Amino acid sequence: MRNYLRAVAAADTDDAEAVTDKLRTMYIDNFGETVRIRADGRVMRDPYLLQVNSPQQAGSPTDHFQYLKTIPAEQAYLPAAQSECPLMKQ
């Protein structure tokens, strides 16, 4: 909601199309992670690759995952040029 309100203020209107266009040009706060929204609506965030711990690997009852690496958004998602979304064709 905060990002939407920031976009409304930046666009100086609450017109849905103008606010959507503004959101796609802004960096968005996604729970402390800075992301952007592509023209097709895809939120471009870097996903994490995690491995589930076996019961033997778990050091505590809440030790569920082992972090392996962060995958850059540009590698994790279909490139914009290959998108079939009509919004990308405009």
C-alpha positions as CSV (number, residue, x, y, z in Angstrom):
1,M,0.0,0.0,0.0
2,R,2.9,2.4,0.8
3,N,4.3,1.9,-2.6
4,Y,0.9,2.6,-4.2
5,L,0.6,5.8,-2.2
6,R,4.1,6.9,-3.1
7,A,3.2,6.3,-6.8
8,V,0.0,8.4,-6.4
9,A,2.0,11.2,-4.9
10,A,4.6,11.0,-7.6
11,A,2.0,10.9,-10.4
12,D,0.0,13.7,-8.7
13,T,-3.2,11.8,-9.5
14,D,-5.1,8.7,-8.5
15,D,-5.8,7.8,-12.1
16,A,-5.2,4.0,-12.3
17,E,-3.2,4.1,-15.6
18,A,-1.0,7.0,-14.6
19,V,-0.3,5.4,-11.2
20,T,0.5,2.0,-12.8
21,D,2.8,3.8,-15.3
22,K,4.6,5.6,-12.4
23,L,4.9,2.3,-10.4
24,R,6.8,0.8,-13.3
25,T,9.3,3.5,-13.3
26,M,9.9,3.5,-9.5
27,Y,12.0,1.2,-7.3
28,I,9.6,-0.6,-4.9
29,D,10.2,-1.5,-1.3
30,N,9.3,-5.2,-1.0
31,F,9.6,-5.8,2.7
32,G,13.0,-4.2,2.9
33,E,14.2,-5.5,-0.5
34,T,14.4,-3.0,-3.3
35,V,12.7,-4.3,-6.5
36,R,11.2,-3.0,-9.7
37,I,8.1,-3.8,-11.7
38,R,8.6,-4.6,-15.4
39,A,6.1,-3.4,-18.0
40,D,4.3,-6.8,-18.0
41,G,3.7,-6.5,-14.2
42,R,6.5,-9.0,-13.3
43,V,8.1,-8.0,-10.0
44,M,11.8,-8.3,-10.6
45,R,13.3,-9.6,-7.4
46,D,16.3,-11.8,-6.8
47,P,15.0,-15.2,-5.6
48,Y,17.0,-17.3,-3.2
49,L,18.0,-20.9,-3.9
50,L,17.6,-22.9,-0.7
51,Q,18.1,-26.6,0.2
52,V,15.8,-28.3,2.7
53,N,17.7,-29.7,5.6
54,S,17.3,-33.3,6.5
55,P,16.4,-34.0,10.1
56,Q,20.1,-35.0,10.6
57,Q,21.3,-31.7,9.2
58,A,19.0,-29.5,11.3
59,G,20.8,-27.9,14.2
60,S,17.5,-26.9,15.9
61,P,13.8,-27.5,15.5
62,T,13.6,-24.3,13.3
63,D,16.6,-25.1,11.1
64,H,14.7,-25.9,7.9
65,F,16.8,-24.6,5.1
66,Q,20.4,-24.1,3.9
67,Y,21.0,-21.0,1.8
68,L,22.9,-21.9,-1.4
69,K,22.8,-18.7,-3.5
70,T,20.9,-15.7,-4.8
71,I,19.7,-15.8,-8.4
72,P,19.7,-12.4,-10.2
73,A,16.2,-11.5,-11.4
74,E,17.4,-11.1,-14.9
75,Q,18.4,-14.8,-14.9
76,A,15.5,-16.1,-12.9
77,Y,12.7,-14.8,-15.1
78,L,11.8,-15.0,-18.8
79,P,13.5,-12.1,-20.5
80,A,11.2,-9.2,-21.4
81,A,11.9,-9.6,-25.1
82,Q,10.5,-13.2,-24.9
83,S,7.4,-12.2,-23.0
84,E,4.1,-13.0,-24.6
85,C,2.3,-10.5,-22.4
86,P,0.4,-7.9,-24.5
87,L,1.6,-5.1,-22.2
88,M,5.2,-5.8,-23.4
89,K,4.1,-5.4,-27.0
90,Q,2.9,-1.8,-26.6
